[in-house]
Amino acid sequence: MRKKYNAEFKAKVAMEALLEHRALAELASEYGVHPTQITHWKKELQERASEIFSKNASKEAKAAEIKEAELYRQIGQLKVEVDWLKKICRNAQGIRGYL
């Protein structure tokens, strides 16, 4: 089974790798992660560090979050409507059986 690491753990390990106070092999043995994985996290951190300070990324993330919430609300509303229609159809079929 593949291990999954949360974002905080990845950031912590990548930051330590960026500092270069210890060798990758030391970090790998301490955190139980392959050195190649640490290198990938370090590279990703270096490439995406500017996004942290980008106002556009923050606005886009907030807009996506709002859009997602609206979509979930719509899904919930549609589910209620479908359930209601199913109930109506079952009741209608039951009434026809008595006629």
TIDOLO-647366 format. One record per residue: residue number from 1; residue in three letters; x negated, z negated, y of N, C-alpha, C, CB in turn. Coordinates in nm, 4 decimals. Each point is the difference from the previous one (the first is absolute). Glycine has a CB too. Layout:
<recs>
<rec k="NUM" r="Ala" n_c1="X" n_c3="Z" n_c2="Y" ca_c1="X" ca_c3="Z" ca_c2="Y" c_c1="X" c_c3="Z" c_c2="Y" cb_c1="X" cb_c3="Z" cb_c2="Y"/>
...
</recs>
This chain:
<recs>
<rec k="1" r="Met" n_c1="-0.0841" n_c3="0.0000" n_c2="-0.1187" ca_c1="0.0841" ca_c3="0.0000" ca_c2="0.1187" c_c1="-0.0884" c_c3="0.0000" c_c2="0.1247" cb_c1="0.1840" cb_c3="-0.1223" cb_c2="-0.1247"/>
<rec k="2" r="Arg" n_c1="-0.1422" n_c3="0.1954" n_c2="0.2221" ca_c1="-0.0757" ca_c3="0.0150" ca_c2="0.1225" c_c1="0.0280" c_c3="-0.1144" c_c2="0.0953" cb_c1="0.0040" cb_c3="0.2469" cb_c2="-0.0292"/>
<rec k="3" r="Lys" n_c1="-0.1099" n_c3="-0.2992" n_c2="0.0909" ca_c1="0.0178" ca_c3="-0.1074" ca_c2="0.0979" c_c1="0.0454" c_c3="0.0576" c_c2="0.1324" cb_c1="-0.1755" cb_c3="-0.1375" cb_c2="-0.1141"/>
<rec k="4" r="Lys" n_c1="0.2631" n_c3="0.0628" n_c2="0.1811" ca_c1="0.0453" ca_c3="0.0402" ca_c2="0.1333" c_c1="-0.0437" c_c3="-0.1080" c_c2="0.0977" cb_c1="0.1999" cb_c3="0.1294" cb_c2="-0.0931"/>
<rec k="5" r="Tyr" n_c1="-0.2580" n_c3="-0.0863" n_c2="0.2013" ca_c1="-0.0497" ca_c3="-0.0927" ca_c2="0.1014" c_c1="0.0834" c_c3="0.0151" c_c2="0.1263" cb_c1="-0.2340" cb_c3="0.0099" cb_c2="-0.0963"/>
<rec k="6" r="Asn" n_c1="0.2639" n_c3="-0.1227" n_c2="0.1605" ca_c1="0.0780" ca_c3="0.0076" ca_c2="0.1234" c_c1="-0.0903" c_c3="0.0418" c_c2="0.1162" cb_c1="0.1586" cb_c3="-0.1778" cb_c2="-0.0860"/>
<rec k="7" r="Ala" n_c1="-0.0965" n_c3="0.2144" n_c2="0.1950" ca_c1="-0.0725" ca_c3="0.0526" ca_c2="0.1158" c_c1="-0.0959" c_c3="-0.1029" c_c2="0.0589" cb_c1="0.1940" cb_c3="0.1485" cb_c2="0.0478"/>
<rec k="8" r="Glu" n_c1="-0.1548" n_c3="-0.2746" n_c2="-0.0478" ca_c1="-0.0865" ca_c3="-0.1045" ca_c2="0.0556" c_c1="-0.1295" c_c3="-0.0120" c_c2="-0.0789" cb_c1="0.2022" cb_c3="-0.1225" cb_c2="0.0802"/>
<rec k="9" r="Phe" n_c1="-0.1906" n_c3="0.1273" n_c2="-0.2132" ca_c1="-0.1186" ca_c3="-0.0093" ca_c2="-0.0852" c_c1="-0.0923" c_c3="0.1188" c_c2="0.0241" cb_c1="0.1325" cb_c3="-0.1258" cb_c2="-0.1727"/>
<rec k="10" r="Lys" n_c1="-0.0739" n_c3="0.2455" n_c2="0.1759" ca_c1="-0.0799" ca_c3="0.1206" ca_c2="0.0230" c_c1="-0.0732" c_c3="-0.0071" c_c2="0.1332" cb_c1="0.1620" cb_c3="0.1316" cb_c2="-0.1374"/>
<rec k="11" r="Ala" n_c1="-0.0906" n_c3="-0.1759" n_c2="0.2412" ca_c1="-0.0603" ca_c3="-0.0091" ca_c2="0.1334" c_c1="-0.1143" c_c3="-0.1004" c_c2="0.0012" cb_c1="0.2199" cb_c3="0.0611" cb_c2="0.1030"/>
<rec k="12" r="Lys" n_c1="-0.1992" n_c3="-0.1735" n_c2="-0.1684" ca_c1="-0.1038" ca_c3="-0.1039" ca_c2="-0.0044" c_c1="-0.1267" c_c3="0.0525" c_c2="-0.0673" cb_c1="0.1784" cb_c3="-0.1775" cb_c2="-0.0072"/>
<rec k="13" r="Val" n_c1="-0.1623" n_c3="0.2410" n_c2="-0.1072" ca_c1="-0.1147" ca_c3="0.0520" ca_c2="-0.0741" c_c1="-0.0672" c_c3="0.1121" c_c2="0.0789" cb_c1="0.1107" cb_c3="-0.0613" cb_c2="-0.2183"/>
<rec k="14" r="Ala" n_c1="-0.0309" n_c3="0.1512" n_c2="0.2770" ca_c1="-0.0557" ca_c3="0.1113" ca_c2="0.0775" c_c1="-0.0760" c_c3="-0.0506" c_c2="0.1224" cb_c1="0.1876" cb_c3="0.1466" cb_c2="-0.0788"/>
<rec k="15" r="Met" n_c1="-0.1347" n_c3="-0.2496" n_c2="0.1442" ca_c1="-0.0696" ca_c3="-0.0564" ca_c2="0.1167" c_c1="-0.1347" c_c3="-0.0599" c_c2="-0.0402" cb_c1="0.2219" cb_c3="-0.0477" cb_c2="0.1083"/>
<rec k="16" r="Glu" n_c1="-0.2224" n_c3="-0.0222" n_c2="-0.2194" ca_c1="-0.1275" ca_c3="-0.0565" ca_c2="-0.0461" c_c1="-0.0987" c_c3="0.1108" c_c2="-0.0347" cb_c1="0.1208" cb_c3="-0.2019" cb_c2="-0.0876"/>
<rec k="17" r="Ala" n_c1="-0.0720" n_c3="0.3100" n_c2="0.0306" ca_c1="-0.0869" ca_c3="0.1126" ca_c2="-0.0321" c_c1="-0.0544" c_c3="0.0645" c_c2="0.1276" cb_c1="0.1303" cb_c3="0.0395" cb_c2="-0.2117"/>
<rec k="18" r="Leu" n_c1="-0.0459" n_c3="-0.0324" n_c2="0.3145" ca_c1="-0.0448" ca_c3="0.0562" ca_c2="0.1280" c_c1="-0.1097" c_c3="-0.0835" c_c2="0.0652" cb_c1="0.2272" cb_c3="0.0959" cb_c2="0.0301"/>
<rec k="19" r="Leu" n_c1="-0.2176" n_c3="-0.2269" n_c2="-0.0456" ca_c1="-0.1005" ca_c3="-0.0886" ca_c2="0.0593" c_c1="-0.1371" c_c3="0.0185" c_c2="-0.0629" cb_c1="0.1803" cb_c3="-0.1630" cb_c2="0.0488"/>
<rec k="20" r="Glu" n_c1="-0.1821" n_c3="0.2040" n_c2="-0.1751" ca_c1="-0.1232" ca_c3="0.0270" ca_c2="-0.0742" c_c1="-0.0945" c_c3="-0.1200" c_c2="-0.0060" cb_c1="0.0228" cb_c3="0.2366" cb_c2="0.0682"/>
<rec k="21" r="His" n_c1="0.0337" n_c3="-0.3573" n_c2="-0.0723" ca_c1="-0.0826" ca_c3="-0.1195" ca_c2="-0.0175" c_c1="-0.0391" c_c3="-0.0180" c_c2="-0.1466" cb_c1="0.1137" cb_c3="-0.1068" cb_c2="0.1973"/>
<rec k="22" r="Arg" n_c1="-0.0327" n_c3="0.1623" n_c2="-0.2851" ca_c1="-0.0279" ca_c3="-0.0092" ca_c2="-0.1438" c_c1="0.0143" c_c3="0.1381" c_c2="-0.0625" cb_c1="0.0812" cb_c3="-0.2402" cb_c2="-0.0071"/>
<rec k="23" r="Ala" n_c1="-0.1442" n_c3="0.2574" n_c2="-0.1065" ca_c1="0.0047" ca_c3="0.1284" ca_c2="-0.0707" c_c1="0.1387" c_c3="0.0226" c_c2="-0.0594" cb_c1="-0.2462" cb_c3="-0.0174" cb_c2="-0.0519"/>
<rec k="24" r="Leu" n_c1="0.2796" n_c3="0.1443" n_c2="0.0309" ca_c1="0.1283" ca_c3="0.0340" ca_c2="-0.0611" c_c1="0.0148" c_c3="-0.0648" c_c2="-0.1369" cb_c1="-0.0002" cb_c3="0.2163" cb_c2="0.1248"/>
<rec k="25" r="Ala" n_c1="-0.1077" n_c3="-0.2213" n_c2="-0.2003" ca_c1="0.0051" ca_c3="-0.0610" ca_c2="-0.1336" c_c1="0.0388" c_c3="-0.1472" c_c2="0.0081" cb_c1="-0.1743" cb_c3="0.1616" cb_c2="-0.0789"/>
<rec k="26" r="Glu" n_c1="0.1233" n_c3="-0.2313" n_c2="0.1790" ca_c1="0.0357" ca_c3="-0.1413" ca_c2="0.0186" c_c1="0.1482" c_c3="-0.0148" c_c2="0.0325" cb_c1="-0.2332" cb_c3="-0.0481" cb_c2="0.0795"/>
<rec k="27" r="Leu" n_c1="0.2807" n_c3="0.1299" n_c2="0.0139" ca_c1="0.1417" ca_c3="-0.0051" ca_c2="0.0372" c_c1="0.0883" c_c3="0.0350" c_c2="-0.1200" cb_c1="-0.0597" cb_c3="0.0613" cb_c2="0.2376"/>
<rec k="28" r="Ala" n_c1="0.0163" n_c3="0.0395" n_c2="-0.3127" ca_c1="0.0784" ca_c3="0.0435" ca_c2="-0.1162" c_c1="0.0129" c_c3="-0.1122" c_c2="-0.1023" cb_c1="-0.0773" cb_c3="0.2356" cb_c2="0.0372"/>
<rec k="29" r="Ser" n_c1="-0.0321" n_c3="-0.3048" n_c2="-0.0638" ca_c1="0.0079" ca_c3="-0.1080" ca_c2="-0.0992" c_c1="0.0780" c_c3="-0.1194" c_c2="0.0539" cb_c1="-0.2187" cb_c3="0.0751" cb_c2="-0.0957"/>
<rec k="30" r="Glu" n_c1="0.2072" n_c3="-0.1027" n_c2="0.2238" ca_c1="0.0731" ca_c3="-0.1129" ca_c2="0.0585" c_c1="0.1512" c_c3="0.0226" c_c2="-0.0024" cb_c1="-0.1975" cb_c3="-0.0464" cb_c2="0.1460"/>
<rec k="31" r="Tyr" n_c1="0.2396" n_c3="0.1690" n_c2="-0.1112" ca_c1="0.1424" ca_c3="0.0288" ca_c2="0.0109" c_c1="0.0592" c_c3="0.0662" c_c2="-0.1250" cb_c1="-0.0355" cb_c3="0.0220" cb_c2="0.2438"/>
<rec k="32" r="Gly" n_c1="-0.0486" n_c3="0.0111" n_c2="-0.3398" ca_c1="0.0498" ca_c3="0.0617" ca_c2="-0.1222" c_c1="0.0511" c_c3="0.1411" c_c2="0.0201" cb_c1="0.0574" cb_c3="-0.2246" cb_c2="-0.0779"/>
<rec k="33" r="Val" n_c1="-0.1243" n_c3="0.2983" n_c2="0.1652" ca_c1="0.0400" ca_c3="0.1366" ca_c2="0.0331" c_c1="-0.1218" c_c3="0.0910" c_c2="-0.0204" cb_c1="0.1766" cb_c3="-0.0814" cb_c2="0.1683"/>
<rec k="34" r="His" n_c1="-0.1541" n_c3="0.2016" n_c2="-0.2144" ca_c1="-0.1103" ca_c3="0.0939" ca_c2="-0.0214" c_c1="-0.0610" c_c3="0.0392" c_c2="0.1353" cb_c1="0.1101" cb_c3="0.0875" cb_c2="-0.2125"/>
<rec k="35" r="Pro" n_c1="-0.2420" n_c3="-0.0739" n_c2="0.2185" ca_c1="-0.0657" ca_c3="0.0380" ca_c2="0.1263" c_c1="0.0533" c_c3="0.1305" c_c2="0.0602" cb_c1="-0.2022" cb_c3="-0.1173" cb_c2="-0.0828"/>
<rec k="36" r="Thr" n_c1="0.2387" n_c3="0.2120" n_c2="-0.0010" ca_c1="0.0545" ca_c3="0.1260" ca_c2="0.0505" c_c1="0.1311" c_c3="-0.0237" c_c2="0.0743" cb_c1="-0.1095" cb_c3="0.1231" cb_c2="-0.1896"/>
<rec k="37" r="Gln" n_c1="0.1911" n_c3="-0.2147" n_c2="0.1375" ca_c1="0.1271" ca_c3="-0.0317" ca_c2="0.0658" c_c1="-0.0261" c_c3="-0.0617" c_c2="0.1373" cb_c1="0.1107" cb_c3="-0.0347" cb_c2="-0.2246"/>
<rec k="38" r="Ile" n_c1="-0.2086" n_c3="-0.0521" n_c2="0.2321" ca_c1="-0.0349" ca_c3="-0.0619" ca_c2="0.1282" c_c1="-0.0450" c_c3="0.1078" c_c2="0.0992" cb_c1="-0.0668" cb_c3="-0.2147" cb_c2="-0.1181"/>
<rec k="39" r="Thr" n_c1="-0.0109" n_c3="0.3093" n_c2="0.0699" ca_c1="-0.0461" ca_c3="0.1101" ca_c2="0.0860" c_c1="0.1185" c_c3="0.0803" c_c2="0.0540" cb_c1="-0.2142" cb_c3="0.0127" cb_c2="-0.1319"/>
<rec k="40" r="His" n_c1="0.3143" n_c3="0.0137" n_c2="0.0465" ca_c1="0.1196" ca_c3="0.0732" ca_c2="0.0442" c_c1="0.0754" c_c3="-0.0792" c_c2="0.1073" cb_c1="0.0178" cb_c3="0.1082" cb_c2="-0.2276"/>
<rec k="41" r="Trp" n_c1="-0.0005" n_c3="-0.2376" n_c2="0.2050" ca_c1="0.0710" ca_c3="-0.0839" ca_c2="0.0982" c_c1="-0.0761" c_c3="-0.0055" c_c2="0.1320" cb_c1="0.0962" cb_c3="-0.1373" cb_c2="-0.1871"/>
<rec k="42" r="Lys" n_c1="-0.2283" n_c3="0.1265" n_c2="0.1776" ca_c1="-0.0839" ca_c3="-0.0044" ca_c2="0.1203" c_c1="0.0137" c_c3="0.1296" c_c2="0.0795" cb_c1="-0.1616" cb_c3="-0.1538" cb_c2="-0.1171"/>
<rec k="43" r="Lys" n_c1="0.1576" n_c3="0.2666" n_c2="0.0472" ca_c1="0.0130" ca_c3="0.1304" ca_c2="0.0658" c_c1="0.1371" c_c3="0.0137" c_c2="0.0652" cb_c1="-0.1594" cb_c3="0.1004" cb_c2="-0.1662"/>
<rec k="44" r="Glu" n_c1="0.2637" n_c3="-0.1411" n_c2="0.0959" ca_c1="0.1354" ca_c3="0.0083" ca_c2="0.0550" c_c1="0.0136" c_c3="-0.0873" c_c2="0.1247" cb_c1="0.0899" cb_c3="0.0451" cb_c2="-0.2303"/>
<rec k="45" r="Leu" n_c1="-0.1485" n_c3="-0.1639" n_c2="0.2256" ca_c1="0.0042" ca_c3="-0.0898" ca_c2="0.1162" c_c1="-0.0704" c_c3="0.0642" c_c2="0.1191" cb_c1="0.0051" cb_c3="-0.2005" cb_c2="-0.1528"/>
<rec k="46" r="Gln" n_c1="-0.1192" n_c3="0.2608" n_c2="0.1288" ca_c1="-0.0735" ca_c3="0.0651" ca_c2="0.1091" c_c1="0.0796" c_c3="0.1168" c_c2="0.0591" cb_c1="-0.2161" cb_c3="-0.0670" cb_c2="-0.1094"/>
<rec k="47" r="Glu" n_c1="0.2816" n_c3="0.1435" n_c2="0.0229" ca_c1="0.0734" ca_c3="0.1178" ca_c2="0.0469" c_c1="0.1280" c_c3="-0.0372" c_c2="0.0747" cb_c1="-0.0939" cb_c3="0.1273" cb_c2="-0.1923"/>
<rec k="48" r="Arg" n_c1="0.1574" n_c3="-0.2362" n_c2="0.1517" ca_c1="0.1316" ca_c3="-0.0333" ca_c2="0.0558" c_c1="-0.0022" c_c3="-0.1191" c_c2="0.0954" cb_c1="0.0983" cb_c3="0.0907" cb_c2="-0.2069"/>
<rec k="49" r="Ala" n_c1="-0.2135" n_c3="-0.1409" n_c2="0.2409" ca_c1="-0.0089" ca_c3="-0.1170" ca_c2="0.0872" c_c1="0.0609" c_c3="0.0258" c_c2="0.1374" cb_c1="-0.2057" cb_c3="-0.0682" cb_c2="-0.1219"/>
<rec k="50" r="Ser" n_c1="0.1925" n_c3="0.1890" n_c2="0.1718" ca_c1="0.0531" ca_c3="0.0310" ca_c2="0.1330" c_c1="0.1523" c_c3="-0.0078" c_c2="0.0045" cb_c1="-0.1977" cb_c3="0.1464" cb_c2="0.0386"/>
<rec k="51" r="Glu" n_c1="0.2640" n_c3="-0.1296" n_c2="-0.1541" ca_c1="0.1457" ca_c3="-0.0079" ca_c2="-0.0047" c_c1="0.0507" c_c3="-0.1387" c_c2="0.0387" cb_c1="-0.0009" cb_c3="0.1748" cb_c2="-0.1778"/>
<rec k="52" r="Ile" n_c1="-0.0791" n_c3="-0.2745" n_c2="0.1545" ca_c1="0.0394" ca_c3="-0.1371" ca_c2="0.0330" c_c1="0.0276" c_c3="-0.0132" c_c2="0.1492" cb_c1="-0.1368" cb_c3="-0.0865" cb_c2="-0.1922"/>
<rec k="53" r="Phe" n_c1="0.0576" n_c3="0.1552" n_c2="0.2715" ca_c1="0.0101" ca_c3="-0.0123" ca_c2="0.1444" c_c1="0.0836" c_c3="0.1112" c_c2="0.0635" cb_c1="-0.2211" cb_c3="-0.1117" cb_c2="-0.0031"/>
<rec k="54" r="Ser" n_c1="0.2718" n_c3="0.2004" n_c2="-0.0763" ca_c1="0.0780" ca_c3="0.1116" ca_c2="0.0503" c_c1="0.1426" c_c3="-0.0435" c_c2="0.0302" cb_c1="-0.1431" cb_c3="0.1586" cb_c2="-0.1307"/>
<rec k="55" r="Lys" n_c1="0.1879" n_c3="-0.1352" n_c2="0.2527" ca_c1="0.1367" ca_c3="-0.0353" ca_c2="0.0385" c_c1="0.0997" c_c3="0.0948" c_c2="-0.0647" cb_c1="-0.0840" cb_c3="-0.0921" cb_c2="0.2176"/>
<rec k="56" r="Asn" n_c1="0.0449" n_c3="0.2185" n_c2="-0.2336" ca_c1="0.0889" ca_c3="0.0980" ca_c2="-0.0626" c_c1="0.0327" c_c3="-0.0381" c_c2="-0.1430" cb_c1="-0.0955" cb_c3="0.1766" cb_c2="0.1464"/>
<rec k="57" r="Ala" n_c1="-0.0038" n_c3="-0.2201" n_c2="-0.2203" ca_c1="0.0221" ca_c3="-0.0379" ca_c2="-0.1398" c_c1="0.0978" c_c3="-0.1159" c_c2="-0.0070" cb_c1="-0.2311" cb_c3="0.0781" cb_c2="-0.0619"/>
<rec k="58" r="Ser" n_c1="0.2188" n_c3="-0.1701" n_c2="0.1554" ca_c1="0.0901" ca_c3="-0.1146" ca_c2="0.0029" c_c1="0.1429" c_c3="0.0443" c_c2="0.0288" cb_c1="-0.1890" cb_c3="-0.1460" cb_c2="0.0759"/>
<rec k="59" r="Lys" n_c1="0.2036" n_c3="0.2354" n_c2="0.0212" ca_c1="0.1331" ca_c3="0.0512" ca_c2="0.0352" c_c1="0.0599" c_c3="0.0787" c_c2="-0.1163" cb_c1="-0.0676" cb_c3="0.0102" cb_c2="0.2423"/>
<rec k="60" r="Glu" n_c1="-0.0146" n_c3="0.0711" n_c2="-0.3068" ca_c1="0.0470" ca_c3="0.0791" ca_c2="-0.1133" c_c1="0.0419" c_c3="-0.0897" c_c2="-0.1155" cb_c1="-0.1504" cb_c3="0.1870" cb_c2="0.0697"/>
<rec k="61" r="Ala" n_c1="0.0739" n_c3="-0.2909" n_c2="-0.0940" ca_c1="0.0339" ca_c3="-0.0935" ca_c2="-0.1080" c_c1="0.1312" c_c3="-0.0702" c_c2="0.0297" cb_c1="-0.2432" cb_c3="-0.0333" cb_c2="-0.0495"/>
<rec k="62" r="Lys" n_c1="0.2620" n_c3="-0.0070" n_c2="0.1736" ca_c1="0.1237" ca_c3="-0.0680" ca_c2="0.0396" c_c1="0.1196" c_c3="0.0955" c_c2="-0.0134" cb_c1="-0.1308" cb_c3="-0.1486" cb_c2="0.1594"/>
<rec k="63" r="Ala" n_c1="0.1129" n_c3="0.2745" n_c2="-0.1167" ca_c1="0.1069" ca_c3="0.0986" ca_c2="-0.0110" c_c1="0.0345" c_c3="0.0261" c_c2="-0.1463" cb_c1="-0.0748" cb_c3="0.1047" cb_c2="0.2158"/>
<rec k="64" r="Ala" n_c1="-0.0262" n_c3="-0.0975" n_c2="-0.3004" ca_c1="0.0232" ca_c3="0.0218" ca_c2="-0.1430" c_c1="0.0728" c_c3="-0.1196" c_c2="-0.0615" cb_c1="-0.2065" cb_c3="0.1444" cb_c2="-0.0118"/>
<rec k="65" r="Glu" n_c1="0.1704" n_c3="-0.2626" n_c2="0.0559" ca_c1="0.0648" ca_c3="-0.1224" ca_c2="-0.0488" c_c1="0.1484" c_c3="-0.0020" c_c2="0.0388" cb_c1="-0.2201" cb_c3="-0.1233" cb_c2="0.0175"/>
<rec k="66" r="Ile" n_c1="0.2491" n_c3="0.1615" n_c2="0.1058" ca_c1="0.1391" ca_c3="0.0053" ca_c2="0.0472" c_c1="0.0784" c_c3="0.1055" c_c2="-0.0780" cb_c1="-0.0732" cb_c3="-0.0748" cb_c2="0.2301"/>
<rec k="67" r="Lys" n_c1="0.0115" n_c3="0.1908" n_c2="-0.2499" ca_c1="0.0645" ca_c3="0.1079" ca_c2="-0.0752" c_c1="0.0290" c_c3="-0.0447" c_c2="-0.1435" cb_c1="-0.1178" cb_c3="0.1713" cb_c2="0.1432"/>
<rec k="68" r="Glu" n_c1="0.0211" n_c3="-0.2388" n_c2="-0.2040" ca_c1="0.0173" ca_c3="-0.0487" ca_c2="-0.1369" c_c1="0.1153" c_c3="-0.1005" c_c2="-0.0084" cb_c1="-0.2456" cb_c3="0.0360" cb_c2="-0.0421"/>
<rec k="69" r="Ala" n_c1="0.2524" n_c3="-0.1260" n_c2="0.1373" ca_c1="0.1083" ca_c3="-0.0990" ca_c2="0.0020" c_c1="0.1356" c_c3="0.0695" c_c2="0.0130" cb_c1="-0.1557" cb_c3="-0.1700" cb_c2="0.1032"/>
<rec k="70" r="Glu" n_c1="0.1627" n_c3="0.2715" n_c2="-0.0183" ca_c1="0.1253" ca_c3="0.0744" ca_c2="0.0177" c_c1="0.0386" c_c3="0.0721" c_c2="-0.1292" cb_c1="-0.0516" cb_c3="0.0295" cb_c2="0.2450"/>
<rec k="71" r="Leu" n_c1="-0.0451" n_c3="0.0299" n_c2="-0.3115" ca_c1="0.0284" ca_c3="0.0696" ca_c2="-0.1256" c_c1="0.0491" c_c3="-0.0969" c_c2="-0.1078" cb_c1="-0.1742" cb_c3="0.1707" cb_c2="0.0588"/>
<rec k="72" r="Tyr" n_c1="0.1125" n_c3="-0.2875" n_c2="-0.0671" ca_c1="0.0460" ca_c3="-0.1006" ca_c2="-0.0967" c_c1="0.1416" c_c3="-0.0460" c_c2="0.0328" cb_c1="-0.2372" cb_c3="-0.0750" cb_c2="-0.0347"/>
<rec k="73" r="Arg" n_c1="0.2672" n_c3="0.0622" n_c2="0.1638" ca_c1="0.1353" ca_c3="-0.0383" ca_c2="0.0402" c_c1="0.1000" c_c3="0.1065" c_c2="-0.0441" cb_c1="-0.0923" cb_c3="-0.1275" cb_c2="0.1971"/>
<rec k="74" r="Gln" n_c1="0.0571" n_c3="0.2546" n_c2="-0.1757" ca_c1="0.0878" ca_c3="0.1095" ca_c2="-0.0405" c_c1="0.0179" c_c3="0.0040" c_c2="-0.1513" cb_c1="-0.0735" cb_c3="0.1293" cb_c2="0.2007"/>
<rec k="75" r="Ile" n_c1="-0.0334" n_c3="-0.1513" n_c2="-0.2740" ca_c1="0.0090" ca_c3="-0.0026" ca_c2="-0.1462" c_c1="0.0962" c_c3="-0.1098" c_c2="-0.0442" cb_c1="-0.2360" cb_c3="0.0880" cb_c2="-0.0193"/>
<rec k="76" r="Gly" n_c1="0.2237" n_c3="-0.2044" n_c2="0.0784" ca_c1="0.0893" ca_c3="-0.1108" ca_c2="-0.0334" c_c1="0.1450" c_c3="0.0346" c_c2="0.0291" cb_c1="-0.1848" cb_c3="-0.1598" cb_c2="0.0478"/>
<rec k="77" r="Gln" n_c1="0.2086" n_c3="0.2199" n_c2="0.0676" ca_c1="0.1364" ca_c3="0.0379" ca_c2="0.0375" c_c1="0.0564" c_c3="0.1035" c_c2="-0.0975" cb_c1="-0.0535" cb_c3="-0.0479" cb_c2="0.2413"/>
<rec k="78" r="Leu" n_c1="-0.0275" n_c3="0.1466" n_c2="-0.2773" ca_c1="0.0446" ca_c3="0.1026" ca_c2="-0.0936" c_c1="0.0265" c_c3="-0.0576" c_c2="-0.1387" cb_c1="-0.1297" cb_c3="0.1686" cb_c2="0.1297"/>
<rec k="79" r="Lys" n_c1="0.0491" n_c3="-0.2643" n_c2="-0.1706" ca_c1="0.0220" ca_c3="-0.0636" ca_c2="-0.1299" c_c1="0.1337" c_c3="-0.0731" c_c2="-0.0016" cb_c1="-0.2483" cb_c3="-0.0244" cb_c2="-0.0312"/>
<rec k="80" r="Val" n_c1="0.2788" n_c3="-0.0451" n_c2="0.1375" ca_c1="0.1288" ca_c3="-0.0695" ca_c2="0.0094" c_c1="0.1143" c_c3="0.1004" c_c2="-0.0058" cb_c1="-0.1060" cb_c3="-0.1835" cb_c2="0.1359"/>
<rec k="81" r="Glu" n_c1="0.0923" n_c3="0.2937" n_c2="-0.0639" ca_c1="0.1048" ca_c3="0.1020" ca_c2="0.0006" c_c1="0.0190" c_c3="0.0620" c_c2="-0.1385" cb_c1="-0.0523" cb_c3="0.0472" cb_c2="0.2403"/>
<rec k="82" r="Val" n_c1="-0.0557" n_c3="-0.0184" n_c2="-0.3100" ca_c1="0.0089" ca_c3="0.0578" ca_c2="-0.1338" c_c1="0.0671" c_c3="-0.0986" c_c2="-0.0956" cb_c1="-0.2074" cb_c3="0.1373" cb_c2="0.0435"/>
<rec k="83" r="Asp" n_c1="0.1680" n_c3="-0.2632" n_c2="-0.0366" ca_c1="0.0623" ca_c3="-0.1014" ca_c2="-0.0850" c_c1="0.1497" c_c3="-0.0100" c_c2="0.0278" cb_c1="-0.2167" cb_c3="-0.1265" cb_c2="-0.0064"/>
<rec k="84" r="Trp" n_c1="0.2536" n_c3="0.1322" n_c2="0.1329" ca_c1="0.1409" ca_c3="-0.0084" ca_c2="0.0384" c_c1="0.0770" c_c3="0.1201" c_c2="-0.0552" cb_c1="-0.0627" cb_c3="-0.1273" cb_c2="0.2093"/>
<rec k="85" r="Leu" n_c1="0.0033" n_c3="0.2474" n_c2="-0.1966" ca_c1="0.0645" ca_c3="0.1208" ca_c2="-0.0514" c_c1="0.0141" c_c3="-0.0051" c_c2="-0.1524" cb_c1="-0.0940" cb_c3="0.1295" cb_c2="0.1937"/>
<rec k="86" r="Lys" n_c1="-0.0067" n_c3="-0.1801" n_c2="-0.2619" ca_c1="0.0091" ca_c3="-0.0141" ca_c2="-0.1456" c_c1="0.1155" c_c3="-0.0925" c_c2="-0.0375" cb_c1="-0.2482" cb_c3="0.0386" cb_c2="-0.0203"/>
<rec k="87" r="Lys" n_c1="0.2627" n_c3="-0.1466" n_c2="0.0936" ca_c1="0.1071" ca_c3="-0.0959" ca_c2="-0.0269" c_c1="0.1365" c_c3="0.0652" c_c2="0.0226" cb_c1="-0.1520" cb_c3="-0.1904" cb_c2="0.0671"/>
<rec k="88" r="Ile" n_c1="0.1648" n_c3="0.2648" n_c2="0.0420" ca_c1="0.1246" ca_c3="0.0695" ca_c2="0.0317" c_c1="0.0334" c_c3="0.0995" c_c2="-0.1113" cb_c1="-0.0442" cb_c3="-0.0268" cb_c2="0.2483"/>
<rec k="89" r="Cys" n_c1="-0.0548" n_c3="0.1019" n_c2="-0.2953" ca_c1="0.0222" ca_c3="0.0986" ca_c2="-0.1054" c_c1="0.0440" c_c3="-0.0677" c_c2="-0.1296" cb_c1="-0.1712" cb_c3="0.1499" cb_c2="0.1058"/>
<rec k="90" r="Arg" n_c1="0.1076" n_c3="-0.2620" n_c2="-0.1414" ca_c1="0.0395" ca_c3="-0.0726" ca_c2="-0.1207" c_c1="0.1435" c_c3="-0.0489" c_c2="0.0113" cb_c1="-0.2379" cb_c3="-0.0696" cb_c2="-0.0366"/>
<rec k="91" r="Asn" n_c1="0.2739" n_c3="0.0171" n_c2="0.1530" ca_c1="0.1363" ca_c3="-0.0478" ca_c2="0.0223" c_c1="0.0996" c_c3="0.1142" c_c2="-0.0070" cb_c1="-0.0890" cb_c3="-0.1846" cb_c2="0.1417"/>
<rec k="92" r="Ala" n_c1="0.0541" n_c3="0.2992" n_c2="-0.0860" ca_c1="0.0895" ca_c3="0.1155" ca_c2="-0.0012" c_c1="0.0216" c_c3="0.0505" c_c2="-0.1425" cb_c1="-0.0780" cb_c3="0.0620" cb_c2="0.2308"/>
<rec k="93" r="Gln" n_c1="-0.0261" n_c3="-0.0612" n_c2="-0.3105" ca_c1="0.0133" ca_c3="0.0416" ca_c2="-0.1390" c_c1="0.0867" c_c3="-0.0969" c_c2="-0.0781" cb_c1="-0.2235" cb_c3="0.1088" cb_c2="0.0127"/>
<rec k="94" r="Gly" n_c1="0.2113" n_c3="-0.2366" n_c2="0.0175" ca_c1="0.0815" ca_c3="-0.1014" ca_c2="-0.0677" c_c1="0.1473" c_c3="0.0138" c_c2="0.0342" cb_c1="-0.1955" cb_c3="-0.1531" cb_c2="0.0025"/>
<rec k="95" r="Ile" n_c1="0.2259" n_c3="0.1859" n_c2="0.1211" ca_c1="0.1393" ca_c3="0.0168" ca_c2="0.0446" c_c1="0.0608" c_c3="0.1217" c_c2="-0.0669" cb_c1="-0.0527" cb_c3="-0.1079" cb_c2="0.2211"/>
<rec k="96" r="Arg" n_c1="-0.0214" n_c3="0.2190" n_c2="-0.2336" ca_c1="0.0495" ca_c3="0.1199" ca_c2="-0.0637" c_c1="0.0370" c_c3="-0.0259" c_c2="-0.1466" cb_c1="-0.1409" cb_c3="0.1365" cb_c2="0.1564"/>
<rec k="97" r="Gly" n_c1="0.0701" n_c3="-0.2260" n_c2="-0.2206" ca_c1="0.0269" ca_c3="-0.0305" ca_c2="-0.1392" c_c1="0.1339" c_c3="-0.0693" c_c2="-0.0199" cb_c1="-0.2436" cb_c3="-0.0160" cb_c2="-0.0356"/>
<rec k="98" r="Tyr" n_c1="0.2919" n_c3="-0.0506" n_c2="0.1404" ca_c1="0.1283" ca_c3="-0.0708" ca_c2="-0.0104" c_c1="0.1197" c_c3="0.0881" c_c2="0.0325" cb_c1="-0.1196" cb_c3="-0.2075" cb_c2="0.0592"/>
<rec k="99" r="Leu" n_c1="0.0972" n_c3="0.3233" n_c2="0.0023" ca_c1="0.1111" ca_c3="0.0873" ca_c2="0.0416" c_c1="0.0502" c_c3="0.0861" c_c2="-0.1094" cb_c1="-0.0907" cb_c3="-0.0002" cb_c2="0.2224"/>
</recs>
